[in-house]
Amino acid sequence: MAAATFVQGSCKTMCPPDEYEIRKEHNLVRPFETSFLSAVKCYSRSAAGQSAARHKNIRDLTTLENTVKYLFEQVLDRRKTSLAQLYDFVFDRLRAVRQDLVVQGYLEGFSGLRTVTVAKILEYCVRFYIYFQFRLSHLPASAFSSHLNQNHLDECLSQLLHLYSKIEVKNHDLLHQTSHIEIEALDLLLSKNSAGLHRALQLPSKTKSNTIVRNSIEISISLWLGNFVRANHIARGLPLSLQLAYRAHFSLLRPRVLEVYERGYRSPQGTKFPLEKLRRYLLFDTARQTAEFCVDCGLSLDDTGSSVIFKTGTALKFSTTSQSNNLYDQDFEETLENVRVSHFLYGQSI
């Protein structure tokens, strides 16, 4: 198999001049791009037969780093623009940034401090995906694709863990200039199978002894044992970015959690279980959301609407369109409203 051919970017502007002129001619310049100086290269798939990306249209590493900072500080921190609009624009532009990193081979090997810079860019991207997974989860799929966002998050995490392994082998001291502890914990909390826990248990003792990683391991073990109350309790002590990640992962477990309580409390005559109590176990913001989730799953409510009925013989059904994926939480929303988006993405709020 032939070795991959990489190019060295030479573009010094956030958007290549050629692309800007073409988009301007076809009315494809976004409202955020008021001039060439504020235009940012958009993502485009490589066409067959097209040069792997002419170096003059590929941004160098310094320009890529500055582009990400511009997107975070000058675009995302705009308070008067809807989060969905901001996300849509920045998501595409970050995708183009990562594409420029790939074609230059920055995700393959070790290149000293440049690899650290690449890792930091990917760390910013990871927090971006986590932040908006939480804040836009209530929107319909037509406005926000949770699935696509999660795919990019998973991809970034995988790339980061690969880079960390390269840094650790080549120059372990440089690892301390990254957020590898946070990312290791995030990877574990978001893992959908035992592979994440298995990997975490193989980490160096010094890494595993870190409070954040140790708590994340305890949470993962508790979830696998079905001790959801303990997992939720430990998660409350995590840094903000990890709490958001945990809640995103826990939303996928809600059907399993509900099934555990239904099996434990069901009876022939029907056991009433308070919705407010179940709300806390399922990490919903309101009892109404909890009620809608239970009804979607085939359960009934009592006459007052304040309790769900667990009755023997009821067949649970789980729908992907139910409240299960709703991550909204008023307390977290108030916290995030008081945190500049760029500060969160830079890891300054954790």
Beta strands, then each sheet from edge to edge (+ up, - down):
strand 1: 271-274
strand 2: 300-301
strand 3: 307-310
sheet 1: 1+ 3- 2+
end
